[in-house]
Amino acid sequence: MKALIKACDGRDFRERRDEALVRFMAETGTRAGETAALTLDAVDLAAGRATIERGKGGRGRVVPVGPRTIRALDRYLRLRDKHRLAGSPAFWLGDRGKGFSYPGLYRGIEASRGTGRS
């Protein structure tokens, strides 16, 4: 896990997003599809929690989020505010001016795991 987080080290949009994604998934145990489907309204950094609206079996749940992950999410959100799709309700945004999806999440994690960064 440390190596995966280290592979996301940096200050640009993609690196901050990817670190926040990895930390969020590792800490909360959310599935990739649940994580990719997060909305801005579902994440409450001040309260340290996120609401997974439709989890396995169609049920939602609230997951706690700790300080390191909150810091990573906050750093990502500051850059997200400048993204051309910042008005989107989706929490995660693509790094090339596009939306973010499950396949994008999968490719990003695979690239980070494999060669360091792609």
C-alpha positions as CSV (number, residue, x, y, z in Angstrom):
1,M,0.0,0.0,0.0
2,K,2.9,2.4,0.8
3,A,4.4,1.8,-2.6
4,L,1.0,2.5,-4.3
5,I,0.6,5.7,-2.4
6,K,4.2,6.7,-3.1
7,A,3.5,6.1,-6.8
8,C,0.9,8.9,-6.6
9,D,3.3,11.4,-5.0
10,G,3.1,14.8,-6.6
11,R,1.2,18.0,-6.8
12,D,-0.6,17.9,-10.1
13,F,-4.2,17.1,-10.5
14,R,-3.8,13.4,-11.5
15,E,-1.4,12.7,-8.7
16,R,-3.5,14.4,-6.0
17,R,-6.7,12.6,-7.3
18,D,-5.0,9.3,-7.4
19,E,-3.5,9.6,-3.9
20,A,-7.0,10.5,-2.6
21,L,-8.5,7.6,-4.4
22,V,-6.0,5.1,-3.1
23,R,-6.2,6.3,0.4
24,F,-10.0,6.5,0.3
25,M,-10.4,2.9,-1.0
26,A,-7.8,1.5,1.3
27,E,-9.2,3.1,4.4
28,T,-12.9,2.7,3.8
29,G,-12.9,-0.7,2.0
30,T,-15.2,0.6,-0.6
31,R,-15.4,-1.2,-3.9
32,A,-14.1,0.5,-7.1
33,G,-17.6,1.0,-8.5
34,E,-18.8,2.5,-5.2
35,T,-15.8,4.8,-5.1
36,A,-16.1,5.9,-8.8
37,A,-19.8,6.7,-8.2
38,L,-19.2,9.1,-5.3
39,T,-20.8,12.5,-5.5
40,L,-19.7,15.8,-3.9
41,D,-22.7,15.7,-1.7
42,A,-21.8,12.3,-0.4
43,V,-18.5,13.4,1.1
44,D,-18.4,15.4,4.4
45,L,-14.8,16.2,5.2
46,A,-15.7,18.2,8.4
47,A,-17.5,15.2,9.8
48,G,-15.0,12.7,8.5
49,R,-17.4,10.5,6.6
50,A,-18.7,9.6,3.2
51,T,-22.1,8.1,2.2
52,I,-22.0,5.3,-0.2
53,E,-25.4,5.6,-1.8
54,R,-25.7,2.3,-3.5
55,G,-23.4,-0.4,-2.3
56,K,-23.6,-4.2,-2.7
57,G,-27.2,-5.4,-2.6
58,G,-28.5,-1.9,-3.4
59,R,-28.0,-0.7,0.2
60,G,-26.2,2.5,1.2
61,R,-23.9,3.0,4.1
62,V,-21.8,5.6,5.8
63,V,-18.0,5.0,6.0
64,P,-15.6,6.9,8.3
65,V,-12.7,8.7,6.8
66,G,-9.5,9.4,8.9
67,P,-7.2,12.5,9.0
68,R,-4.7,11.4,6.4
69,T,-7.4,10.6,3.9
70,I,-9.3,13.8,4.7
71,R,-6.1,15.7,4.0
72,A,-5.6,13.9,0.6
73,L,-9.2,14.5,-0.3
74,D,-9.0,18.2,0.6
75,R,-5.9,18.6,-1.5
76,Y,-7.6,17.0,-4.4
77,L,-10.8,19.1,-4.0
78,R,-8.7,22.3,-4.1
79,L,-7.4,21.4,-7.5
80,R,-10.8,20.0,-8.6
81,D,-12.3,23.5,-8.1
82,K,-10.1,24.7,-11.1
83,H,-11.1,21.8,-13.4
84,R,-13.2,22.6,-16.4
85,L,-15.9,20.1,-15.1
86,A,-15.8,21.5,-11.6
87,G,-19.6,22.1,-11.7
88,S,-20.3,18.3,-12.1
89,P,-21.8,16.6,-9.1
90,A,-19.3,13.7,-9.5
91,F,-16.6,13.7,-6.8
92,W,-13.9,12.3,-9.1
93,L,-13.0,14.0,-12.3
94,G,-10.7,12.8,-15.1
95,D,-7.4,14.5,-15.7
96,R,-7.9,15.3,-19.4
97,G,-11.0,17.4,-19.0
98,K,-13.3,14.4,-19.0
99,G,-15.5,12.6,-16.5
100,F,-14.2,9.7,-14.4
101,S,-15.4,6.2,-14.6
102,Y,-14.8,2.7,-13.2
103,P,-12.5,1.8,-16.2
104,G,-10.5,5.0,-15.6
105,L,-10.1,4.1,-12.0
106,Y,-8.9,0.6,-12.9
107,R,-6.4,1.8,-15.5
108,G,-5.0,4.4,-13.1
109,I,-4.4,1.9,-10.3
110,E,-2.9,-0.6,-12.8
111,A,-0.5,2.1,-14.1
112,S,0.5,3.2,-10.6
113,R,1.1,-0.4,-9.5
114,G,3.1,-1.5,-12.6
115,T,5.7,0.9,-13.6
116,G,5.6,3.7,-11.0
117,R,3.5,6.1,-13.1
118,S,2.3,6.3,-16.6
